[in-house]
Amino acid sequence: MPQIYLLTILTCLLTGGVFAADMLEQKAPVLAFLKRMQDKGSQTLLGIVVFIFGIVKLFIPSPTETSLILGDLLPALVGIVGGGILTIEALYRDRDIIPPFMASAIAIRKQYASGLGILFILIGLLHLILPGVILL
């Protein structure tokens, strides 16, 4: 299904863009809309949608794939990890007491946001350029 393939690429790019929004906004002011997607409501919605789509993507291969689970492993992991971190960070942003696991996810987001964002964008672009490669 080409729609799911395109949606996979868009979710990778959008998740990476939200992660690296601060850096991308400095480099290209046109991408300032990514910074606005970091407010609590937008980030929660994006995180939940990307997380669910990442889980679904494990079982729905791209049109050129023959391998069921390994076909889109990296884009699915982007969805699961990126969506999970975005959701956790948005939901626990304003709380005083944060469980240790959630605190570690938020710390990962704060410490490696730009690097993870660029990695997610690269995975999305590689998936666009090389659709038939296993794991991409």
C-alpha positions as CSV (number, residue, x, y, z in Angstrom):
1,M,0.0,0.0,0.0
2,P,1.7,3.2,-1.2
3,Q,-0.3,5.3,1.3
4,I,1.2,3.5,4.3
5,Y,4.7,3.8,2.7
6,L,4.3,7.5,2.3
7,L,2.9,7.9,5.8
8,T,5.9,6.0,7.2
9,I,8.2,8.5,5.5
10,L,6.2,11.5,6.7
11,T,6.1,10.2,10.3
12,C,9.8,9.7,10.4
13,L,10.5,13.1,9.0
14,L,7.9,14.8,11.3
15,T,9.1,13.0,14.4
16,G,12.7,13.9,13.6
17,G,11.7,17.5,12.9
18,V,10.0,17.8,16.2
19,F,13.0,16.3,18.0
20,A,15.5,18.6,16.3
21,A,13.2,21.7,16.0
22,D,15.5,24.0,18.0
23,M,18.4,23.3,15.7
24,L,16.4,23.3,12.5
25,E,14.7,26.6,13.3
26,Q,18.1,28.2,13.8
27,K,19.4,26.8,10.4
28,A,16.2,27.4,8.4
29,P,13.6,29.8,9.8
30,V,11.0,28.3,7.4
31,L,10.9,25.3,9.7
32,A,9.6,27.3,12.7
33,F,6.3,25.4,12.5
34,L,8.2,22.4,14.0
35,K,8.8,24.4,17.1
36,R,5.1,25.1,17.5
37,M,4.4,21.4,17.4
38,Q,6.3,21.0,20.7
39,D,3.4,22.4,22.7
40,K,1.7,19.8,25.0
41,G,-1.4,19.0,22.9
42,S,0.3,18.8,19.5
43,Q,3.2,16.8,20.9
44,T,1.0,14.4,22.7
45,L,-1.2,13.8,19.6
46,L,1.8,13.4,17.3
47,G,3.5,11.0,19.8
48,I,0.5,8.8,20.2
49,V,-0.2,8.6,16.4
50,V,3.4,7.9,15.6
51,F,3.7,5.3,18.4
52,I,0.6,3.4,17.2
53,F,1.7,3.7,13.6
54,G,5.2,2.3,14.5
55,I,3.6,-0.8,16.1
56,V,1.3,-1.3,13.1
57,K,4.2,-0.8,10.7
58,L,6.0,-3.8,12.2
59,F,3.3,-6.0,10.6
60,I,2.4,-4.2,7.4
61,P,5.3,-4.4,4.9
62,S,6.0,-1.7,2.2
63,P,4.8,-2.5,-1.3
64,T,8.3,-3.6,-2.4
65,E,9.0,-5.7,0.7
66,T,8.7,-9.5,1.0
67,S,9.8,-9.8,4.6
68,L,7.0,-9.2,7.0
69,I,8.6,-8.0,10.2
70,L,12.1,-7.0,9.2
71,G,11.0,-5.1,6.2
72,D,10.4,-1.7,7.9
73,L,12.2,-2.3,11.1
74,L,14.0,1.0,11.4
75,P,11.0,3.2,10.5
76,A,8.9,1.1,12.9
77,L,11.5,1.7,15.6
78,V,11.5,5.4,14.9
79,G,7.7,5.3,15.4
80,I,7.8,3.3,18.6
81,V,10.8,5.0,20.2
82,G,10.2,8.5,18.9
83,G,6.5,8.4,19.5
84,G,6.9,7.0,23.0
85,I,9.4,9.6,24.0
86,L,7.4,12.4,22.6
87,T,4.3,11.2,24.4
88,I,6.0,10.6,27.7
89,E,7.8,14.0,27.6
90,A,4.5,15.8,26.8
91,L,2.5,14.1,29.4
92,Y,5.0,14.5,32.2
93,R,6.2,18.0,31.3
94,D,4.4,20.0,34.0
95,R,4.5,17.4,36.9
96,D,6.6,17.7,40.0
97,I,6.9,14.0,40.7
98,I,8.0,11.9,37.8
99,P,8.6,8.1,37.9
100,P,12.2,7.1,37.3
101,F,11.6,5.5,33.9
102,M,9.7,8.6,32.7
103,A,12.5,10.8,34.0
104,S,15.1,8.8,32.0
105,A,13.0,9.1,28.8
106,I,12.7,12.9,29.3
107,A,16.5,13.1,30.0
108,I,17.2,11.3,26.8
109,R,15.0,13.7,24.9
110,K,16.7,16.7,26.4
111,Q,20.2,15.5,26.0
112,Y,20.1,13.9,22.5
113,A,17.2,15.7,20.9
114,S,19.1,17.1,17.9
115,G,21.0,13.9,17.3
116,L,18.0,11.7,17.5
117,G,16.0,14.1,15.3
118,I,18.6,14.1,12.5
119,L,18.9,10.3,12.8
120,F,15.1,10.0,12.4
121,I,15.1,12.3,9.4
122,L,17.9,10.3,7.8
123,I,16.1,7.1,8.3
124,G,13.0,8.6,6.7
125,L,15.0,9.8,3.7
126,L,16.8,6.5,3.3
127,H,13.5,4.7,3.4
128,L,12.3,7.1,0.7
129,I,15.4,6.6,-1.5
130,L,15.8,2.8,-0.9
131,P,12.3,1.4,-0.4
132,G,13.3,-2.3,-1.1
133,V,16.2,-2.6,1.3
134,I,15.5,-4.9,4.3
135,L,15.5,-3.0,7.6
136,L,14.9,0.3,6.0
